[in-house]
Amino acid sequence: MARLVLKFGGTSVADLDRIRNVAQHVKREYDAGNEIAVVVSAMSGKTNELVGWAKDASPMHDAREYDAVVSSGEQVTAGLLAIALQNIGIPARSWLGWQIPIHTDDTHGAARIKSIDSDNLNERFKEKQVAVIAGFQGISENGRITTLGRGGSDTSAVAIAAAIGADRCDIYTDVDGVYTTDPRIVKQASRMNKISYEEMLELASLGAKVLQTRSVEMAMNYNVPVMVRSSFDDPSKKLETGTLVCREENIVEQQIVAGIAYSKDESKISIRNVSDVPGIVAGIFGPLADANINVDMIVQNISTDGKFANVTFTTPTSDLPRALETLEAIKDSLGKPEIVSASNVTKISIVGVGMRSHAGVAAKMFKILSDRSINILAITTSEIKLSVLIDAEYTELALRALHSAYGLDAEEA
C-alpha cells in the first residue's frame, strides 16, 4: 500500500467523459489498496474564460475578487469528479483550498504556499476516503481565497504530497512522459524513464511545458518523487509508461545531455555605439530591473579604439514593449545610441547533469551549428545548461542536428 497524490490537468478533465475516465484512473489505484488524494485543474479553457469575464467586468478589478472568480473553475471540477467517483462506488468528497486548509500569503493572483494542515486529510484516509482537491487555490491570513498563478495546480499537488508524506506525486497530462525534445519537431525524440530534479527544473524554465517550474522546485526541496503520466492511457491496465523525476543519485545510467529545450518567446535588443565608460552597463540594466523586466542573455562588444560598445541582450517577447520604452527614456544618458530589436529569434538549450564532469560539450554544440551555417547571436551557461540564441528560421534544423549529435535519437523499432 502506498500514499499517492494524483494530479489531473485541464485537458484531462475537459468534459464529463474525460472526468469519468479520470475516475477510472483513480479507481485503479484505489483498488490496489493505495491511499489517494486527487488534485484537479479547471476544465480546459475555463480559467481563460473566467479571467476574461473578470477583466471585462473591470480592467482595474479588485485582485481579491479576481481570485474569487478564477478559482471557481477548480471547484466545479472537484465536485464533478467526486460525484463521478461516488457513482462507481468509490467513497470520495471534494475539498476546496480553504477547507483543508492551504495557507498562503496575500499576494492575490500569484500567492505562495506557507503551510498546509494535513490533519483533516489524514483522518479521511483512515476512513478509506478519496480526497478530491481543487488545485490552484488557498486561503490568506485575512481569510480570503487566493490563487497561485498559472500552473498553480501542479504546485498544489506537490505541496500536498509533501504535507501528507506521500510516496509519490503522479502528474497526469496529455503526454506519456518527458521527452528528450519536442516530438512534434524531432520525430526521433525519446521518452526518458528518469530525469533528475535539476535537469527537469532547467528544462521547465527553458521552454519545456510538461511541468511547471515552481512545482519542480518544490519537489526537489522536499524530495517528492514525481511521475509524469498520460491520462489518455487505458485506465483498466497497469500503467507501464511515464517519466520519474527524482534525485540524481537514483539514476543509475546518466546521459551527458538529458534533453534539449527551445523557446521562441524571446526578443533581442541591441544598443549600438554606447560610450564605453565605467557604470554604463549599470546605467542600462538598472532601469530595466527597476521596471521588473527580465533579462537573460547578455553580450558586450568593445570597438577597436575602446571608446564605444555594443550591448545585446534578450528579454521575453511580452516584456519587449516596456523594455524599449524604458531604454528610450534613458537614451540621452547613454550618449544617444542606436536601439534596435528583433523578435524572430529562438533560444536553444542543452541540459544535462553530466555536463559537470565532461569536457567538449560546448565545443560540439558550436561545431554542429557552424557546420550547418547557423550563426550564434548570444550564449549563456550554467553548471548543467548551455543556451544559444539563433535566428528562428533555423530552429528545427538546429534541434534535429543537436538531438542526433548528442545521441538522443530513439532507436529504430
Buried (B, 14 or more C-beta within 10 A) or exposed (E): EEBBBBBBBBBBBBEEEBBBBBBBBBBBBBEEEBBBBBBBBBBBEBBBEBBEEBEEEEEEEEBBBBBBBBBBBBBBBBBBBBBBBBEEEBEBBBBBBBEBBBBBBBBBBBBBBEEBEBEEBBEBBEEEBBBBBBBBBBBBEEEBBBBBBEBBBBBBBBBBBBBBEBBBBBBBBBBBBBBBBBBEBBEBBBBBEBBBBBBBBBBBBBBBEBBBBBBBBBBBEEEBBBBBBBBBBEBEEEBEEBBBBBEBEEBEEBBBBBBBBBBEEBBBBBBBBBBBEEEBBEBBBEBBEEBEBEBBBBBBEEEEEEEBBBBBBBBBBEBBEBBBEBBEEEBEEBBEBEBEBBEEBBBBBBBBBBBEEEEEBBEBBBEBBEEEEBEBBBBBEEEBBBBBBBBBEBBBBBBBBBBEBBEBBBEEE
